[in-house]
């Protein structure tokens, strides 16, 4: 029981720690900065349209998956302890 609850917190902790990295990589994938003349802020978009919209939602899906896994592990631990009904 306690192991499942601690495991759920560890999954959430690691997932939340990696969330900014996932967000940065998604941002770099949708907006690739051109090197050479960065003073004008030129960007070369490698993905556009609906593909960019779906790729931008990757961070949201990642965070929702981490939260769902953590809640699921903690819930199974509480069910094993008899603190939650089936």
C-alpha positions as CSV (number, residue, x, y, z in Angstrom):
1,X,0.0,0.0,0.0
2,X,2.6,2.5,1.1
3,X,4.8,1.5,-1.8
4,X,2.1,2.2,-4.3
5,X,1.5,5.6,-2.9
6,X,5.2,6.5,-2.8
7,X,5.5,5.1,-6.3
8,X,2.7,7.3,-7.5
9,X,4.3,10.4,-6.0
10,X,7.7,9.5,-7.6
11,X,6.1,9.1,-11.0
12,X,4.4,12.5,-10.7
13,X,7.6,14.1,-9.4
14,X,9.7,12.8,-12.3
15,X,7.0,13.6,-14.8
16,X,6.6,17.2,-13.6
17,X,10.3,17.6,-13.6
18,X,10.5,16.6,-17.2
19,X,7.5,18.6,-18.3
20,X,9.5,21.8,-19.1
21,X,11.9,19.8,-21.2
22,X,9.1,18.3,-23.2
23,X,7.6,21.8,-23.7
24,X,10.9,23.2,-24.9
25,X,11.4,20.4,-27.4
26,X,7.8,20.8,-28.7
27,X,8.5,24.5,-29.1
28,X,11.7,23.9,-30.9
29,X,10.0,21.4,-33.2
30,X,7.3,23.9,-34.2
31,X,9.4,27.0,-34.5
32,X,13.0,26.5,-35.6
33,X,15.1,29.7,-35.3
34,X,17.2,30.5,-38.3
35,X,20.8,30.9,-37.4
36,X,22.9,33.7,-38.8
37,X,20.6,36.8,-38.4
38,X,19.0,36.3,-35.0
39,X,18.8,40.1,-34.4
40,X,15.7,40.4,-36.5
41,X,14.0,37.4,-34.9
42,X,13.4,35.5,-38.1
43,X,11.9,32.1,-37.6
44,X,11.6,29.3,-40.1
45,X,8.5,27.3,-39.2
46,X,9.1,23.6,-40.0
47,X,5.5,22.5,-39.3
48,X,2.3,24.4,-40.0
49,X,-1.4,24.0,-40.1
50,X,-3.2,21.2,-38.2
51,X,0.1,19.4,-37.7
52,X,1.4,22.2,-35.7
53,X,-1.8,22.4,-33.6
54,X,-1.6,18.7,-32.8
55,X,2.1,18.9,-32.0
56,X,1.5,21.9,-29.7
57,X,-1.0,19.7,-27.7
58,X,1.8,17.1,-27.0
59,X,2.8,18.9,-23.8
60,X,-0.8,18.8,-22.5
61,X,-1.2,15.1,-23.3
62,X,2.1,14.4,-21.6
63,X,1.1,16.2,-18.4
64,X,-2.4,14.5,-18.4
65,X,-0.8,11.1,-18.9
66,X,1.6,11.7,-16.0
67,X,-1.2,12.8,-13.7
68,X,-3.4,9.8,-14.7
69,X,-0.6,7.3,-14.1
70,X,0.2,8.9,-10.7
71,X,-3.5,8.9,-9.6
72,X,-3.9,5.3,-10.9
73,X,-1.0,4.0,-8.9
74,X,-2.0,5.8,-5.7
75,X,-5.6,4.6,-6.1
76,X,-4.6,1.0,-6.5
77,X,-2.6,1.4,-3.2
78,X,-5.5,2.8,-1.4
79,X,-7.8,0.0,-2.7
80,X,-5.3,-2.6,-1.5
81,X,-5.4,-0.9,2.0
82,X,-9.1,-1.0,2.1
83,X,-9.5,2.8,2.2
84,X,-11.3,3.0,-1.1
85,X,-14.2,1.0,-2.3
86,X,-14.1,-1.2,-5.3
